[in-house]
Amino acid sequence: MKIQFELNGQLVDATAHPGTTLMEYLRENAYYSVKHGCDHGECGACTVLLNNKSVNACLFLMHTVEGTKIETLESLSSHEHIHPLQETILNAGATQCGFCTPGMVLSLEALDREKRDSDENDVRDALNGNLCRCTGYVKPVEAGLEALKTRKGQSK
């Protein structure tokens, strides 16, 4: 089946077999920030932005993304320039293995786009769908708060 959608700012004419998930398609096309985690929408490793909302790519079949706007972490950063959210998370020591970091960054980016003034509860809610087995969430929440405040010009 043929599907057309916007991916990281580029119009894509994709061909996919029925039953192919967005996560499978993205991984097959070298979008490696989209991790293969649980396949059940519970871990957040495959988080992408779909029309500016963070979603689990493993839960979306390709035919459902027709006409949508999809962003992966690759759209926000490059090898030369990392996203400010990534930089704050790294500087705060809020990553360990890094497997969940792309999903956390995209979840925080979605929060930032949706809500101008975010508090700790908002950050915790945004990160709620991102399973992290290493950090205990304290530093990611602190880093998320700091990054969002800094982006709004309200740094401590």
N, C-alpha and C positions, 0 to 999 in steps of 0.2 A: 504494500500500500504506500501511497505517496502522501507526504505531510509537508506543509510549509509553515515555518515559524521563524521568529527572530532569535538568534543565539549569540549572545555577547555582542550585540549591535550589528550582526550580519544576518541577512535573510538567508535561510537554509531551505533547500528543497531536499527533503530526506526520503529515503525509501526504507521501510522497515517491515518485517514480518509481523503478522497479527500476534499479539501477545508479548511483543518486545516492550520492555519498560524504558522509560526515559533514562534511568540510570544505566541500563545495559547499552543503550544507544550512545550515551555520552562517553562511557568507558571505551567502547569500541572505536570511538573517534578521538581518542587521546585527551579527553578532559579528565585528567587523573586526580584533580582536587575532589571530584565526586567519588567517594569511597564506596566500596561494596561491603556493607556491614551485615545487617540482619535480614534484609529482604522482606521485612514486615512493617516498616515505618516506625520502629520503636527506638532506633539508636541515633538517628540524625546524621550518620556518616555520609549519607548521599544528599545532603541538603543543597538545594539550589533556590534561586529566586525565580518565581513564576509570577509575572505581572507584579513585581515588587514585594511579593509575600514569600516567606520562607516555607518550603514544602519538601517533603521527602520524595526524591526522584524515583525511588523503587515502587512507589504507590501509583505512579501515573503511567498508563499505557500510552504508547506513542500517538495513537490516533486522537487522544484527548488533548494534545498540545497544539493542535492545528490552530494557527492564527495567534498564538500567545507570544509573549516576550520572556525568554529564559536567560538567566545569567548564572554563570559559575564563578568560582573564585578567580579563574583566569581573566575574567573581564575587569576585575578590580585591581589586579596587581600583575607584575611581571617579574622575571628574574632580576631585573635591574631596579625596579621600584616596588616596594611592598606597600600595601594599603595601610593607612594610619591605624586602623583597628588591629591589624596584624602586628604592627610595630609596637603598639602599646601592650598587647598581649605578650609578645616576646620579651620586651623590656621588664615587664612585671614578673617574669618567670612563671607565667600562667599556663605554660605547656610542658608536657613531659614527653610522651611518645609522639604527640602531634597528630594522631589519627583523627581526633575529633575537631581539631582547630579550624579547618575550612568550614565545617558546618556551624561552628560557633561564630566565626567571623560573619558569615552570611546571615545568620539569625540576628546578630547585633546590627548589621547593616539594614536589614528589613525593619527592625525596631526604630532605627534612626530615621529612616524614610517615612515611617508611619507617624511617629510621635516626636514632637519637638523637645519636650521636657520629660526625660525619663528618670525614674528613681530606681532604687534597688529592687523593688518588687517587679518593676517592668523588665529589668535586666534578667532577674531570675526567671520570670515567665518566658522571656524570649529564649533563654538557654535551656528551658525545661525539656525540650525534645532532643537535646544533645547529650547522649550518654558518654561520660568520661570516667574511665576506670582508674585514672592516675592522679588527678589533681585535687579531688575533694571539693571542687567548685569554688572555694574561697577566693583564690587568686583570679580565676576567670571572671567572677562577678566583679571583683574590685577593678580589674583591668577594663572590663566592659564599661563600668560606670565612669572611670577616668577618661577612657577614649571618647565616649559620647559627650562628656562635659567639655573636653578639649575641642572637639569638633564644633561645638556650639559656642566656643569662645568663652567658656566659663571655667577654665582650669583653676585648680586649687591655688 
